[in-house]
Amino acid sequence: MNEANLKAEMLQAMRRLAKSVTIITTSNGHERFAMSATAVDSLSTEPPSLLICVNKTASLHAVLDAGADFCVNILGLEQEELSHLCSGPIKGEARFQRGNWLSSADGIPYLGDAQSAILCRQDGKFSYGTHSIFIGRIQQIHNGAAISPLVYLDGSYTTTAAPAPTLAAAG
Ligand SMILES: Cc1cc2nc3c(=O)[nH]c(=O)nc-3n(C[C@H](O)[C@H](O)[C@H](O)COP(=O)(O)O)c2cc1C
């Protein structure tokens, strides 16, 4: 398979990878930045850490590339509007016009009513192709009470499905 076909098939494959939707937030000390992201994962529990993959064309990339700390805000089902806002044409501070945004002691924005807001100190980066991987050493976590994340699957927003059929049958 040539590179173009591989890319198309990869995009099709990724439509089958259900991911919770997050908003990555950061600040350069003067201005706040936010971006919807699903390329986020846990890295290690010792030390507690995660990784995010950010397109080099994204408006917050330069801030992260300069070493800024960041927060991974896991969205709830009712926060789809925020994901649209943080992946659309409006940039910078204007992305914070909606949502219960608070600030950490270090000036990193976090969503007060996120499923979870995971505040990280940047602890490494790796450039690969169109994206950079940034490693976050977790500093502080604000977990919400309910678990009802907004999920992105097959190019659409959805939520966690009912239990898988085998488990449901076992009842
Ligand atoms: C559900 C969803 C998930 C996304 N995941 C990522 C991601 O993991 N990494 C990324 O760089 N862009 C991701 N994007 C795209 C960015 O949110 C979008 O391109 C954003 O507008 C780029 O930032 P900018 O507008 O500030 O330049 C995602 C968009 C959506 C809607």
Ligand as a Chemical Component Dictionary entry (heavy atoms), coordinates in Angstrom:
data_LIG
# 
_chem_comp.id                   LIG 
_chem_comp.type                 NON-POLYMER 
_chem_comp.pdbx_formal_charge   0 
_chem_comp.three_letter_code    LIG 
# 
loop_
_chem_comp_atom.comp_id 
_chem_comp_atom.atom_id 
_chem_comp_atom.alt_atom_id 
_chem_comp_atom.type_symbol 
_chem_comp_atom.charge 
_chem_comp_atom.model_Cartn_x 
_chem_comp_atom.model_Cartn_y 
_chem_comp_atom.model_Cartn_z 
_chem_comp_atom.pdbx_ordinal 
LIG C1  C1  C 0 -12.833 15.858 18.689 1  
LIG C2  C2  C 0 -11.568 16.531 18.225 2  
LIG C3  C3  C 0 -10.345 16.003 18.581 3  
LIG C4  C4  C 0 -9.149  16.620 18.191 4  
LIG N1  N1  N 0 -7.962  16.100 18.604 5  
LIG C5  C5  C 0 -6.818  16.740 18.290 6  
LIG C6  C6  C 0 -5.585  16.297 18.827 7  
LIG O1  O1  O 0 -5.518  15.330 19.578 8  
LIG N2  N2  N 0 -4.454  16.977 18.488 9  
LIG C7  C7  C 0 -4.489  18.078 17.645 10 
LIG O2  O2  O 0 -3.430  18.642 17.368 11 
LIG N3  N3  N 0 -5.653  18.526 17.142 12 
LIG C8  C8  C 0 -6.814  17.901 17.459 13 
LIG N4  N4  N 0 -8.007  18.358 16.992 14 
LIG C9  C9  C 0 -8.009  19.517 16.091 15 
LIG C10 C10 C 0 -7.894  20.822 16.828 16 
LIG O3  O3  O 0 -8.768  20.927 17.941 17 
LIG C11 C11 C 0 -8.224  21.965 15.852 18 
LIG O4  O4  O 0 -7.522  21.793 14.658 19 
LIG C12 C12 C 0 -7.903  23.283 16.431 20 
LIG O5  O5  O 0 -8.701  24.237 15.766 21 
LIG C13 C13 C 0 -6.429  23.608 16.227 22 
LIG O6  O6  O 0 -6.095  24.704 17.003 23 
LIG P1  P1  P 0 -6.142  26.238 16.507 24 
LIG O7  O7  O 0 -7.502  26.477 15.916 25 
LIG O8  O8  O 0 -5.972  26.897 17.809 26 
LIG O9  O9  O 0 -5.052  26.438 15.544 27 
LIG C14 C14 C 0 -9.205  17.765 17.380 28 
LIG C15 C15 C 0 -10.446 18.305 17.002 29 
LIG C16 C16 C 0 -11.617 17.694 17.427 30 
LIG C17 C17 C 0 -12.939 18.293 17.032 31 
# 
loop_
_chem_comp_bond.comp_id 
_chem_comp_bond.atom_id_1 
_chem_comp_bond.atom_id_2 
_chem_comp_bond.value_order 
_chem_comp_bond.pdbx_ordinal 
LIG C1  C2  SING 1  
LIG C2  C3  SING 2  
LIG C2  C16 DOUB 3  
LIG C3  C4  DOUB 4  
LIG C4  N1  SING 5  
LIG C4  C14 SING 6  
LIG N1  C5  DOUB 7  
LIG C5  C6  SING 8  
LIG C5  C8  SING 9  
LIG C6  O1  DOUB 10 
LIG C6  N2  SING 11 
LIG N2  C7  SING 12 
LIG C7  O2  DOUB 13 
LIG C7  N3  SING 14 
LIG N3  C8  DOUB 15 
LIG C8  N4  SING 16 
LIG N4  C9  SING 17 
LIG N4  C14 SING 18 
LIG C9  C10 SING 19 
LIG C10 O3  SING 20 
LIG C10 C11 SING 21 
LIG C11 O4  SING 22 
LIG C11 C12 SING 23 
LIG C12 O5  SING 24 
LIG C12 C13 SING 25 
LIG C13 O6  SING 26 
LIG O6  P1  SING 27 
LIG P1  O7  DOUB 28 
LIG P1  O8  SING 29 
LIG P1  O9  SING 30 
LIG C14 C15 DOUB 31 
LIG C15 C16 SING 32 
LIG C16 C17 SING 33 
# 
